[in-house]
Amino acid sequence: MMTKKTISASRASLILFLCQMITALEVPLDLSQPPTITQQSPKDYIVDPRENIVIQCEAKGKPPPSFSWTRNGTHFDIDKDARVTVKPNSGTLVINIMNGGKAEAYEGVYQCTARNERGAAISNNIVIRPSRSPLWTKEKVEPKHVREGDPLVLHCSPPVGLPPPIIFWMDNSFQRLPQNERVSQGLNGDLYFSNVKPEDTREDYICYARFNHTQTIQQKQPISVKVFSTKPLTERRPTLLTPVGSTSNKVELRGNVLLLECIAEGLPTPLIRWIKEGGELPINRTFFENFKKTLKIVEVSEADSGKYKCVARNPLGSTHHTITVTVKAAPYWITAPRNLVLSPGEDGTLICRANGNPKPNISWLTNGVPIAIAPEDPSRKVDGDTIIFSDVQERSSAVYQCNASNEYGYLLANAFVNVLAEPPRILTPANKLYQIIANNPALLDCAFFGSPVPEIEWFKGVKGSILHGDLYVFHDNGTLEIPVAQKDSSGTYTCVARNKLGKVQNEVHLEVKDPTMIIKQPEYKIIQKGGQVSFECTIKHDRTLLPTITWLKDNGELPDDERFIIHKDSLAIMNVTDKDDGTYTCVANTTLDSVSASAVLTVVDRPDPPFDLELTDQLERSIQLSWIPGYDNNSPITNFVIEYEDGMREPGVWHYQTEVRGTQTTVQLKLSPYVNYSFRVIAVNEIGRSQPSEASEQYLTKAAKPDENPSGVQGIGSEPDNLVIIWEPLKGFQSNGRGLQYKVSWRQKDVGDEWTSVIVANVSKYIVSGTPTFVPYEIKVQALNDIGYAPEPAEVIGHSGEDLPMVAPGNVQVHIVNSTLAKVHWDPVPLKTVRGHLQGYRIYYWKVQSLSKRRRRHVEKKILTFSGNKTHGMLPGLEPYSSYKLNVRVVNGKGEGPASPDKLFKTPEGVPSSPSFLKISNPTLDSLTLEWGPPTHPNGILIAYTLKFQPINSTHELGPLVEIRIPANETSLILSNLNYSTRYKFYFYAQTSVGSGSQITEEAVTIMDEGKLGYSETLFATSPVIHTVHPTFYKVRPVYPRIRNVTASAAETYANISWEYEGPDHMNFYVEYGVAGSKEDWKKEIVNGSRSFFVLKGLTPGTSYKVRVGAEGLSGFVSSEDVFETGPAMASRQVDIATQGWFIGLMCAVALLILILLIVCFIRRNKGGKYPVKEKEDAHADPEIQPMKEDDGTFGEYSDAEDHKPLKKGSRTPSDRTVKKEDSDDSLVDYGEGVNGQFNEDGSFIGQYSGKKEKEPAEGNESSEAPSPVNAMNSFV
């Protein structure tokens, strides 16, 4: 919001008006002229009787006028009264009454006459009256006894004063009495009660009258009001207390304020409405006061005459009163006579036109004498409201008075006729400079005088032509107006005045300036209380003007507070408070213009707390709470939170009860019996929560029988011969009264026993002893208090205590699925022998020895639990080529039953782990020595080792691959006929009858031949025993991939499919499956990413499926098929292993150890060769999966996919076939249940791995290392 003011724009009309007045009235004081009254006292002049009376009368004229006075129509001889003096060079009277005089002695009508040789001017009739503030007449004020609901009027009847006093009602403490629709003060000063209430009873209703002229206050005797109650109250329709009757009349004068009043009584309190019959209430001039009991119309005119009706209404009916308003008018000017300056021989007129209601009479006087008896003048002629002058001469100079009067007042105006012969004169100072803002009007003055009236012409520049046309406006007073001044309007302007007696000219100068503009205005801001805010105000101005910037708040000065910081172009407010809320205005002022821009600052905060909490409609189980919202601090209240306090049980502790919308101020609250309630309300807006309100009054509800019974009733046995009945006791005020107890009842189910009951105190458990083992019972628990019982409770079924199962599962059979997975079957035990809730079956299994090592080991028993009445389960994570034992036990809530006889089974061979180490030493010019250790886990009988190696040239390209098969009993090898100074990459792995194991890799370099340093070609050996050749090097191409070892672990409705992949990285796989033996098409599932596992979901329980795995983009490339069968049911889960503290600690230790090993390997690698391999190693992989070129059998470029550092001697990297933990989401953690591990019936591992170590005698010197949880997880893929 921006406003702009300029000197020219704002003052143009005023200057024009004044210039016109100067032309019409002003005669230079050095020329002869009749008197003109310039200042006089008001017509009705009320004076303070304690001060001197000053009656003003000032006039001007040439020669200076003399003054005389009349009092009450006769000459007032000032010289005869010592108390009366006249101010020097003035006609103003000063009456000294402060030294014993009395103002009453000088009451009367005064008129002043100012006279010189050219005429006489007279003042208005000035009525002098001293103000009066009489005392209240003494009276005996009787107490008012009023029945509740009746109307009441307390009369003030103030003394008559001059002017009339201002009336108001207060109490003894000088506090104004509150007024509203029911209680209000009338225009006559009386206090009206539409109906009284008990709270109106008081003894200090006091009416005060304030007399402003004398600055005194008079007090009436206090009035006592006593209200007595009579119930029930009788409601009644409204009647009017004032005015009386159904109609009345009102006369008001034009231009005054019209006040109409209607005050009604009734029960309930009536409301007032105003209408104008046959018309509308005037817009913008109508106001309602005194709670709409007073209609106020300002600046009334004759059009406001008519009938005004007030209607008082309440639910029982209405009443009305019609006031007929007549608007009269004292005389007012249409055309007042104006001074007339004529030269000898000229003609002229004086016009005096006025209006009023009734129409005023017009009369003329000359020099204070009625024109009818004044000396005749042949040059004048009176024609009603006009005097016509013709061929005037100097003797025609005089002062004429026009009087317009009717019964409501009069108007008196002086106008002179001055006959002069004067050459032109210009009154505007020479070379006056005008400065104006561009695009605003420019007014160049040329005030003149002459008789006859001169003609005025304007010129621009020294030799400019006369100005005329649409670009300029020429006013009668000589002013030149340029309506829209531009920069090129600047310059010198010449004004020329001429009449028949002469000619005169004057120059003025105009400068047009650029306007001041605010180019960056302050913006509307919302800020939270306590924050800081900044308003910007950047201005652009004329370079010749010096601007000043002022900041205002709500159009007033900024608070005198150091928090307000004014910078050159901004205003900052620190630590904002709620008082800073308002409109901030930036005002840029120059000497010529002013521009401003405003922005509103809204300070928001949490709402103020609600107040005036009130409890109504108090019932046994509900109550209504109402409140008054506090100030919302400019952020609307969104909701109210109601809290309660139980003063009986938890005094000082507040609880949530409910919440309502922010527009609500009442709520119906549900209550509980026997609670001593208090309530409080919290207001909430977007900023936050208010402070709580003050607490309401307390409300104690009556006690009652409990409404509800305890929840969570259970019957369980802690011993084989007892029944423990437990329940959740009632809380807090759920008891509904004193003496809360519980009636506990029980009976054995299905035997026809009667209920056995006992009443216990406010506890949560009762033990029944001497019960049979694991027998069902019907149980119920009922609440009661001193008032009575709760409703009949529901029955629940519980069981007496359990005992350990009696029988072990029989017919335990083991079916070997593969080298790491076995399926166990058993016969279920009879339910009667369980003697408790059947929780499932638990398999204990442990490794006896490794068949390849032929040695005993420390026994580490593992446990898997299968929930429910299952008859089979899967044992995963077994070690290949090992001997195991297991037994099965049934489990109930008490514990485990006896174990089945130990069952011995063996796992078949598997592929071995990688060799334990590969060491390359003794490098020569053409040979290297390799040493290795057997695999840590052979997983069968080793049949051979395979060594593959290939050279790497200086550009990291790979040479041809050489493969050597080595007997299983060897542990070292010397490679001969190698090339000198050449790096070789070695791949080494072991084999069993099942297949090849994980490989280990190393790099080594032969020694440089110093005699052949100049030979530029590198030689590579294709065989350690064959001559050397010069091979061609190629980039490595991806080999034809293969997928093998597809396995499936199935559950009731899903199966975990896993496989081993050899081939290029970033391959996308898919899984195809279908029902075994079916001719239906294969169903296809896409594997997300390059993982080597997938979960098939939505399978049918007890169904055989076929499955195979393929690679995307390679037509016809799929694995061999595998067949699996889903189980009939699903084992339940126990506690997840991942939540166990020991497992988390173990995993952290393993992670720390791996990190240390990685750091050591990194340091050792950096001590070797320095050739960079990062750029080439992405293509490098297992030599088994690197294709040979069809033409020459050579290999492509070398790249190591496992590391981004140069490979060094002694480094070890995992084979591409190694399954990394991060590549699989299958883990023992996924099978946890309780402390012991658990599997689904199809072998899916869902139990927590648990190792229980039991030592057995060792055979020989061999020992077997128990697999850790990490090994178990890595082996289960």
GIVEN-V454301 format. One record per helix or strand of 2 or more residues. SS is the DSSP state (alpha for helix, beta for strand). FROM is the first residue (numbers start at 1). TO is the last residue. Records with the same first field share a line. If there is no record, write none. Layout:
BEGIN
SS = FROM-TO ; FROM-TO
END
This chain:
BEGIN
beta = 2-6 ; 33-40 ; 44-47 ; 53-55 ; 57-62 ; 66-71 ; 74-75 ; 84-86 ; 93-95 ; 108-116 ; 119-122 ; 126-130 ; 144-147 ; 152-154 ; 166-170 ; 183-185 ; 191-193 ; 202-211 ; 216-219 ; 223-228 ; 236-242 ; 247-253 ; 258-261 ; 263-267 ; 271-276 ; 286-289 ; 294-297 ; 306-314 ; 317-335 ; 340-342 ; 348-351 ; 353-357 ; 361-366 ; 369-370 ; 380-383 ; 386-389 ; 398-406 ; 409-419 ; 422-426 ; 432-437 ; 442-444 ; 448-451 ; 455-460 ; 473-474 ; 480-482 ; 491-499 ; 502-513 ; 517-520 ; 525-528 ; 533-536 ; 538-540 ; 548-553 ; 556-557 ; 564-566 ; 570-573 ; 582-589 ; 593-604 ; 611-616 ; 622-628 ; 639-646 ; 654-661 ; 666-670 ; 676-684 ; 699-700 ; 711-716 ; 722-728 ; 741-748 ; 756-760 ; 765-769 ; 776-784 ; 796-799 ; 810-818 ; 821-827 ; 838-850 ; 855-856 ; 859-867 ; 872-875 ; 882-892 ; 903-906 ; 915-921 ; 928-935 ; 944-952 ; 957-958 ; 962-967 ; 972-975 ; 983-991 ; 1000-1005 ; 1020-1021 ; 1028-1029 ; 1042-1050 ; 1055-1062 ; 1069-1075 ; 1083-1086 ; 1093-1096 ; 1104-1111 ; 1122-1125 ; 1251-1254
alpha = 7-25 ; 78-80 ; 103-106 ; 198-200 ; 302-304 ; 394-396 ; 487-489 ; 578-580 ; 732-735 ; 831-833 ; 1010-1012 ; 1137-1139 ; 1141-1165 ; 1177-1179 ; 1183-1185 ; 1221-1223 ; 1228-1231 ; 1269-1275
END
